[in-house]
Amino acid sequence: MAEQRSTDMKEKILVVGAAILDVLAEPADEHVFETGSSPADAITMRTGGDALNEATVLAKLGRNVRLLTVLGSDPASEIIRGHCRKYGIGLELARTEPGVDTGINVVLVKENGERSFLTNPHGTLRVLSGEHLEGELFRDVKILCFASIFVFPRLGNAEMERLFQRAKKQGVLVCADMTKRKNGETAEDIRGALAYVDYLFPNYEEAVLVTGKRELHEIADTFLDCGVGNVVIKCGDKGCFVKNREMFFTSPAVPGVPCVDTTGAGDSFAAGFVYALSEKMDLQTAAAYANACGALAVQKLGAAEGIDNIVQVENVVKKYHSP
């Protein structure tokens, strides 16, 4: 672990991606469409979206975070803005699109914690485009987190490549998460953008789809051949697999974790890894922090509700991580 926590709060982490509201119902019964109604133990509203989830966890861990996202001019956007004020997440780069609904997802959570989504394809969740990424983005920025590849139909390889290249030219570390491909894309299709990514965080299923490989080493090698510096494959309750040109290892998940809701677990994992990178920790320790954040995230309903502060995460790491 790092001997001393970073104190230069001028250095920011810029998170780019979606900020929405999640309406969660738990547990969700698939027979509701037959019965007309179904009881749920909890129906709650939480902030969500890949980028806002990552930004929230990073802010809770004490990082100086700036969020680049698209919001509407509506009550949902005001809830998100209030959330960002509460946690000190900078919105000076957020874009407002009047007349576009701020994204709201309905999240149906099964008893085992797995979830399904109802989404609005016409809301802000899908409108982020290259024009929103212009201007001076990287002043005082130390790390760029792009969350996530394949979420935004208006951001293809060319737009991502331009963003990542600009970041690298300004000395910014580039991290990117991923979601399931939408149109049969392959790693080769996004090779230009991947060439500038220092750390890539796909989960196993996403990585299989985009690489056409099933074995972890072969998956990682496909991304490395595209120019990625470090591949971090999220493997759920099996932990994660990390590989670069010099080394590889598997980091086990935190054992015995009760799973309530997997919403945002991957985003929390990525945030934990990025936090460790911001502290210049080694890769094994970064993986342990990421696994700890993922484990904490699934124990409560909501994307980032399970993580409170860095001490909580460090206690999990100290308990389960062997140096």
C-alpha positions in Angstrom: 0.0 0.0 0.0 1.0 3.6 -0.5 3.0 5.0 2.4 1.4 8.4 2.1 -1.9 9.5 0.6 -1.8 12.0 -2.2 -2.5 15.5 -1.0 -2.2 17.6 -4.2 -5.9 18.3 -4.7 -5.1 20.4 -7.8 -4.6 17.2 -9.7 -8.0 16.0 -10.8 -9.5 12.8 -12.2 -11.7 13.5 -15.2 -14.5 11.0 -15.6 -16.4 11.0 -19.0 -19.7 9.3 -19.6 -23.3 8.9 -18.4 -25.0 10.4 -15.4 -28.6 9.3 -14.9 -31.1 8.3 -12.3 -31.8 4.6 -11.4 -35.2 3.6 -10.1 -34.6 0.2 -8.5 -37.2 -2.5 -7.6 -36.0 -5.4 -5.5 -36.8 -8.2 -5.7 -38.4 -8.1 -9.2 -40.8 -10.9 -10.1 -40.9 -11.7 -13.8 -44.5 -12.9 -13.4 -45.7 -9.3 -12.8 -46.9 -9.1 -16.4 -49.2 -12.0 -15.7 -50.5 -11.0 -12.3 -50.7 -7.2 -13.0 -48.9 -6.3 -9.8 -46.1 -7.7 -7.6 -44.8 -6.7 -4.2 -41.2 -5.6 -3.8 -39.3 -5.2 -0.6 -37.8 -2.0 -1.8 -38.4 0.5 -4.5 -35.9 3.3 -4.4 -34.3 6.0 -6.5 -30.5 6.5 -6.8 -28.1 8.3 -9.0 -26.5 6.1 -11.6 -24.8 5.9 -14.9 -21.3 4.5 -15.4 -19.4 7.8 -15.1 -21.4 9.2 -12.2 -20.9 5.9 -10.3 -17.2 6.0 -10.8 -17.0 9.7 -9.9 -19.1 9.2 -6.8 -16.9 6.3 -5.5 -13.7 8.3 -6.3 -15.0 11.3 -4.5 -15.9 9.2 -1.5 -12.4 7.9 -1.5 -11.1 11.4 -1.3 -10.2 12.2 -4.9 -10.7 15.5 -6.7 -13.1 14.5 -9.4 -14.5 16.4 -12.4 -17.4 14.9 -14.4 -18.0 15.4 -18.2 -21.5 14.3 -19.0 -24.7 15.5 -20.6 -27.8 16.5 -18.6 -31.2 17.9 -19.5 -33.0 20.9 -17.9 -35.5 19.0 -15.9 -36.1 17.7 -12.3 -34.0 14.6 -12.8 -31.0 16.8 -13.7 -31.4 18.8 -10.6 -31.3 15.7 -8.5 -28.0 14.7 -10.1 -26.6 18.2 -9.7 -27.5 18.1 -6.0 -25.8 14.8 -5.6 -22.6 16.2 -7.2 -22.7 19.2 -5.0 -23.0 16.9 -1.9 -19.9 14.9 -2.9 -17.9 17.7 -4.3 -17.9 16.3 -7.9 -17.0 19.2 -10.3 -19.6 19.8 -13.1 -17.9 22.7 -14.8 -17.4 20.5 -17.9 -21.0 19.0 -17.9 -23.0 19.9 -20.9 -26.7 20.8 -20.8 -29.1 19.8 -23.6 -32.4 21.6 -23.1 -35.3 19.6 -24.5 -33.6 16.3 -23.9 -34.8 14.2 -21.0 -32.1 13.4 -18.4 -31.7 9.6 -18.6 -33.7 7.5 -16.1 -33.3 3.7 -15.9 -35.7 1.3 -14.3 -33.6 -1.4 -12.7 -35.3 -4.7 -11.9 -33.2 -6.6 -9.4 -33.7 -10.4 -9.0 -33.4 -12.1 -5.7 -29.9 -13.3 -6.6 -28.8 -9.6 -7.2 -28.7 -9.9 -11.0 -30.5 -7.0 -12.7 -32.3 -6.0 -15.9 -32.8 -2.5 -17.2 -35.5 -0.5 -18.9 -33.9 2.5 -20.6 -34.9 5.5 -22.6 -32.9 5.5 -25.9 -33.9 9.2 -26.5 -32.5 10.6 -23.2 -29.2 12.0 -22.3 -27.7 8.5 -21.7 -27.2 8.2 -25.4 -26.4 11.7 -26.7 -22.8 12.3 -25.7 -20.9 13.1 -28.9 -17.6 14.4 -30.1 -18.8 18.0 -30.0 -19.2 17.6 -26.2 -15.5 16.7 -25.9 -14.1 19.8 -27.4 -12.4 22.6 -25.5 -9.8 22.6 -22.7 -10.5 19.4 -20.8 -7.3 18.4 -19.2 -6.1 21.4 -17.1 -4.7 19.9 -13.8 -6.0 16.5 -14.8 -3.9 13.5 -13.8 -6.1 10.6 -15.0 -8.9 10.3 -17.6 -11.5 7.7 -17.0 -13.7 7.0 -20.0 -16.8 5.1 -18.9 -17.7 3.2 -21.0 -16.7 2.1 -24.5 -19.9 1.2 -26.6 -22.4 3.1 -24.4 -22.6 6.1 -26.7 -23.7 5.6 -30.4 -22.3 9.0 -31.4 -18.8 8.2 -30.0 -17.1 5.8 -32.4 -13.5 4.9 -32.7 -12.5 8.2 -34.3 -14.0 10.3 -31.5 -12.5 8.2 -28.8 -9.1 8.1 -30.5 -9.1 11.9 -30.7 -10.0 12.2 -27.0 -7.5 9.7 -25.8 -4.7 11.0 -28.1 -5.3 14.6 -26.8 -5.1 13.3 -23.2 -1.9 11.4 -23.8 -0.2 14.4 -25.4 -0.9 16.3 -22.2 0.6 13.6 -20.0 -2.7 12.2 -18.8 -3.1 8.6 -17.8 -5.9 7.1 -19.9 -8.3 4.5 -18.4 -11.3 3.0 -20.1 -14.1 0.8 -19.0 -16.4 -1.1 -21.4 -19.9 -2.4 -21.8 -21.4 -5.0 -24.1 -20.9 -4.1 -27.8 -24.1 -3.0 -29.6 -23.3 -3.6 -33.3 -21.0 -6.6 -33.4 -17.9 -4.4 -33.0 -14.5 -6.1 -32.6 -11.3 -5.1 -30.9 -9.9 -4.4 -34.4 -12.7 -1.9 -35.0 -11.5 0.2 -32.1 -7.8 -0.4 -32.4 -7.1 3.3 -33.0 -8.6 4.3 -29.7 -7.2 1.3 -27.8 -3.7 2.2 -28.8 -3.9 5.2 -26.4 -5.4 3.3 -23.4 -3.1 2.7 -20.5 -5.7 0.6 -18.5 -8.7 -1.2 -19.9 -11.4 -2.7 -17.6 -13.7 -5.0 -19.5 -15.6 -7.7 -17.8 -15.2 -11.3 -19.0 -18.4 -11.4 -21.1 -17.7 -8.1 -22.7 -14.2 -9.1 -23.5 -15.2 -12.4 -25.0 -17.7 -10.7 -27.4 -15.3 -8.1 -28.6 -12.2 -10.3 -29.0 -13.8 -13.6 -30.1 -11.6 -15.4 -27.5 -12.5 -17.2 -24.3 -9.2 -17.9 -22.6 -8.1 -15.1 -20.4 -4.5 -14.9 -21.8 -5.8 -14.9 -25.3 -8.3 -12.2 -24.5 -5.7 -10.0 -22.9 -3.2 -10.6 -25.7 -5.8 -9.4 -28.3 -6.1 -6.1 -26.4 -2.4 -5.8 -25.9 -1.8 -6.4 -29.6 -4.1 -3.4 -30.2 -1.8 -1.2 -28.1 -3.4 -1.3 -24.6 -0.9 -1.0 -21.9 -2.6 -3.0 -19.1 -5.6 -5.3 -19.5 -7.7 -5.8 -16.3 -10.5 -8.3 -16.9 -13.3 -8.3 -14.3 -14.3 -11.9 -13.5 -17.1 -11.3 -11.0 -16.9 -13.6 -7.9 -13.6 -15.0 -9.3 -11.8 -11.6 -8.9 -9.9 -10.2 -11.8 -7.1 -11.1 -14.2 -4.4 -8.5 -15.0 -1.9 -8.7 -17.8 0.6 -6.5 -19.6 3.7 -7.1 -21.7 5.9 -8.0 -18.7 3.6 -9.8 -16.2 0.2 -11.3 -15.5 -1.6 -12.4 -12.3 -5.0 -13.3 -11.0 -6.3 -11.4 -8.0 -9.0 -13.3 -6.0 -12.4 -11.7 -5.1 -13.2 -10.9 -1.5 -14.7 -14.2 -0.1 -18.1 -14.7 1.5 -19.7 -11.5 0.2 -23.6 -11.4 0.4 -24.8 -10.1 -3.0 -27.8 -7.8 -2.8 -27.5 -5.8 -6.0 -24.8 -6.0 -8.7 -25.7 -2.5 -10.1 -22.6 -0.4 -10.4 -20.2 -3.2 -9.2 -18.0 -2.9 -12.3 -18.0 0.9 -12.0 -17.0 0.7 -8.3 -14.2 -1.9 -9.3 -12.8 0.5 -11.9 -12.9 3.4 -9.4 -11.0 1.4 -6.8 -8.3 0.5 -9.4 -8.1 4.2 -10.5 -7.8 5.4 -6.9 -4.9 3.0 -6.4 -3.3 4.3 -9.6 -3.6 7.9 -8.4 -1.7 6.8 -5.3 1.0 5.1 -7.4 0.3 1.7 -5.9 1.6 -1.4 -7.6 -0.7 -3.5 -9.8 -1.4 -6.2 -7.3 -2.5 -3.7 -4.7 -4.5 -1.8 -7.2 -6.4 -5.1 -8.1 -7.0 -5.7 -4.4 -8.5 -2.2 -4.0 -10.6 -2.7 -7.0 -11.9 -6.1 -5.7 -12.6 -4.5 -2.3 -14.7 -1.8 -3.9 -16.6 -4.2 -6.1 -17.3 -6.4 -3.0 -18.6 -3.5 -1.0 -20.8 -2.2 -3.9 -22.8 -5.4 -4.2 -23.8 -5.6 -0.5 -26.3 -2.7 -0.7 -29.1 -1.7 -3.1 -27.9 1.0 -5.5 -24.8 1.6 -7.6 -22.5 3.3 -5.0 -24.3 3.0 -1.7 -22.0 0.3 -0.3 -18.9 2.5 -0.2 -18.5 5.2 2.4 -14.8 6.2 2.6 -11.3 5.1 2.0 -10.8 3.7 5.5 -13.6 1.2 4.9 -12.0 0.1 1.7 -8.5 -0.1 3.2 -9.9 -2.3 6.0 -11.2 -4.8 3.5 -7.9 -4.8 1.7 -5.9 -5.3 4.9 -8.1 -8.2 5.9 -8.0 -10.1 2.6 -5.0 -9.0 0.6 -1.6 -10.7 1.2 1.3 -8.4 0.2 
